[in-house]
Amino acid sequence: MVAHHAGDPEADLSSIRGALRWDEFIAGQTGEDLTFEQVPFDHPAVVMFSSAPRAAQVLVQSGGGILLNQLKELVLHVDVTRDDTIFYVTTAS
């Protein structure tokens, strides 16, 4: 488990079993820097499988669709700005 408290980097995490601070989590890690590849708007980003009672379903969300939905929800609905910190919880449905 990784826990990071953006508002208080010195918060006591002792009550959370297995919790690590970000710097502890990445300490000693070797590897390449993250690289990002530009893909088409409709490129599949998330593929979910549902075992509904009547028939199984495959749900595919595109990268562009996910970004637009986040923009709509966070900027237009909630008025989030670059200076805000949010905790975002969602479901797969």
Summary of the structure (lengths in Angstrom):
residues: 93
radius of gyration: 18.2
end to end distance: 24.4
largest distance: 49.9
contacts: 133
relative contact order: 0.12
helix: 22%
strand: 16%
